[in-house]
């Protein structure tokens, strides 16, 4: 017995049952439409319920079978990312240039995990990321630089290579045997907020296998999601795959462009404004 028949039985005189001769002969077509629409609505409702159950089952399966969860790179998820960093996990985050893998730079376990994920040689150094320009002095020597230079370059798509200095908070196990460190302050609020909240500094490197092309969207490194505690999606990054401009500022009054990256011309213009000279190759 369908819905329209049961309704007709409860409301005699208002709705004829489907077998009523008037309905069979095509009289009262609006009643036939009502019965058809009612049955269609019931089927649609049941279909939606089934789809909702199926979607929930898929969502639960995703959480159980994958060790990584993808979230938007928004303030709402910053605390979660900070806790992952404090727990010595590796996360994937957008910057102002490329997507990167990040972890606590003072955790040897987490740093080694990044090398494993990327298949990167241990002799290849990692850069670090801090939340604000004022934090750079915690990890590197800056007193030889012209006043105002750092604030002119950063935040932005530039990696500055500086001497670590004796007072650096970095573990000597990070980039052993190398007395300089590449420092970033990306013009990207999510990673800066995570760095601030971590109470440490972040080790940061591109989110890809060593030798593969760099990632400008999360799907570019989907094969590596499983190795991250979380992946944070900031959409398609517009700067291309050139990465940050890397400049060595470890010597007084000199600069050396190590990698042109995405901001070479603007970077050189700022350096020369502060009267730094490009160091010629020997």
N, C-alpha and C positions, 0 to 999 in steps of 0.2 A: 504494500500500500504506500503510494507516494505522498508527498507533502500536500499537494492540492486536494487529493482525495480525503485525507484526514481533516483538512481545513473545511472541506465541504460538508463533512459529517457533523462537525462541530457548529457550523453556521448554515444550517438548512434554510433555504429560501433566499439566501444571499448569494451563495456560489454553488452552481450545479456541479455534481460530481462529473468527472471526465467522461463517464459513459452516458450521461444525460443526452437524450436524442437531440435537444436543441443545440448542444455543443457539438455533437457529431455532425449535424447538418450545416454547421458553419454559422449558426445564429450566435449572437453575442460574441463577435470576434475579439472584443476587448477582454472577455473573460478567458478566452484561450490564450491571449497574450499574457494575462496576469499569471496564469498557471505555468506557462512556459518560462516567464521571467523569474518566477519564484523558484522553479527547479534549477534554472541556470545560476541563480544567486547561491543556492545551496551547494551546487557543484563547485562554484568559484571559492566559496568559503572553505570547503573541505580541501580544495587544492592549495589554498594559501596556508592552511594549517599543516598540510603535509610538507610544503616547501619550507615553512619555518622550522619544522622538526629536522628536516634534512640539512638546512643551513646550520642549525645549532650543532648537529652531529659532526658536520664538517669542521666547524670552528673548534670544537673540542678535540677532534682528531689532529688538527693542525698544531694545537698547543702541546698535545701529548707526543706527537711523532717528530716535531722539529724543536731543536734546542734554541732556536732563534725566533724572536718576534719582531715584526716590522711595525714601527710607530711613526707618526709624523714628528718632524723635528720642531716641536713647539714647546713653549714654556711649561705646558701641562705635563710633559714627560721629562723635564730636566732633572727633577729630583730622582726619578728612577734611574736615569743615566749616571747621576752622581753616585748613587748607591752601588751601581755596578762597578764603577771605577774604584771605589773604596774597597770593594770585595775582590779586587785584583782580576777583574774580567776585562775582556776586549770588547769594545763596541765599535760600530761603524757610524760615522757622522759626516754631514756635509760641511764644507768650508766655503770660503769665497772663491775657491778655484776648483778643487776636485773633492770627491768623497775620500775619506781617510779612515784608517784603523787607528783607534786611540786607546790608551791604557795609562795607568799610573806609571810615570817615568821612574819612580823610586821603587817599583816592585820588579825585582829581577824575574820572578815567575811570569808576570804579565808581559814584560818586554820579550822574554824568550818565546812566549806564546805567539806574539806578533810575527817574529821571525819564522816560526813554524808554519803559520797560516800562509804567509807570503812565499815560503820557500826561498827566503832571502839569506844571503851569506852573512855570517856573524860579523864579518869585517866591514860590512856596509853600514855606516852610521845612521841613526834615527834622529830626526829633528824633534824639537819639543814645542809645545804650545802653552802659552800663559794667557790669563784672562784679560790683563791690562798692561799697558806699556810700563807702568810703574813696577810691575812684577819682574821685569827683565833683570834688574840688578840682583835678584835673588839667585839667579842661575848663571849670570855672565858678567864680565867686566864692561862697564859702559862709561866710566869717568873720562876716557880719552876722546869721547865723541863730542862734537860741537853741541852746545845747548840748543835744544829744540829739534835736532835732527830726527830722533826717534819718533817724536810726536808728528813729524811731517810725513814719515814713511808708514807709520802704523796707527791704527789697524789698517791692514791692506794686504794685497797679494804678494807679499815680499817675505823671504826668509833671510834673516840676518845671521851671518856666521861671526861669532864673537869668541874671545877667550873665556874659558870657564871661570878662571880666577880661584883663589884659595878659599873664598867664602861661599862658593856655590853649594846649594843644597842638593845637587844631583849626586847620585851614587856613582862611585868610580867604575862600577860594573857596567854603566851605560856608556857605550862606545869606548871600550877600554883602549888605552894607548893613544887616544886622540884628545888634544888639549883645547880644542875648539868645540863649539856646539851651535847648531842651527836653531834659531829661535823664531817662532811665528806668533803673531797676534792677528788672527784672521778677522776680516770685516764680516763676521758671521756671529750673530748674538748667541745662538744655541751652544756652539762649542765653547764660546767664551764663558757662558754661564756655568757650563759643566766644569770647566777648568777652575773657575772661582770657587765653586761649591765643593770641589774635591779636596781642598786644603793642600794640594800638592801641585805638580805640573804634569801635563800630559805628554807622553811619547806619541808622536804623530807621524804616520807615513801613508802613502796612497793605498787605497783599498783595491788591490789587484794582486795577482800572482806576479812575482818579479819577472820582468821582461815583457809582460803583457801590456796592452794599452791601458791608460788611466781611465778612471770611471767618472762620468758626469751625471749618471743617474743610478739608482740602486739596482736596476736590472742588469747593469753592466758587470756586476760582481755577484750575481745571484748564486753562482756555484760556491761561493764562500760564506754565504749567510749562516750556514749551519755551525760555523766556527765562532760566531759572535754571540755574546749574551743578548744583544739587541742591535737592530739596524734602524737608524733614524732617517726618515725620508724627507729631504728638503726639495724634492722635485728635480727637474732638469736644470743643471747649473750652466749659466750662460757664457762662462769664460773660455770654453774650449778645453782641449786636453793638454795645453802647454804647461800647466801647473804654475806654481809661484816663481817669481824671479828670485834667484839665489845670489846674494851679494856678500862678499867677504869684507867685513869692517874691522878685522882684528888688528890692523896696523894703524898707527896714528897718521891722520891726514891722507890715507890711501883707501881705495876701494878696488875690488876685483869682481867682475861679473862672472860667476861660476856657471849659471844657467840663465839664458835670456828670459825664459818663462813668458808670462802673459803681460808683464808690466815693465819691460826693460826701459823703454824710452822715458816714461814718467819717473822711474826710479833714478835713472842717470841724471835727469834734469834737477831733481831734488838734491842729489849728492853734490852736483857741481854748484848749485846755489849756495851750499854750505862750504864751498871752496875745497872739497875733497878732490884729489887727483887720481885718475886711473893708474893703477900700478902696471907698468909695462912688463911683458914677459921677458925673463932672463934668457 
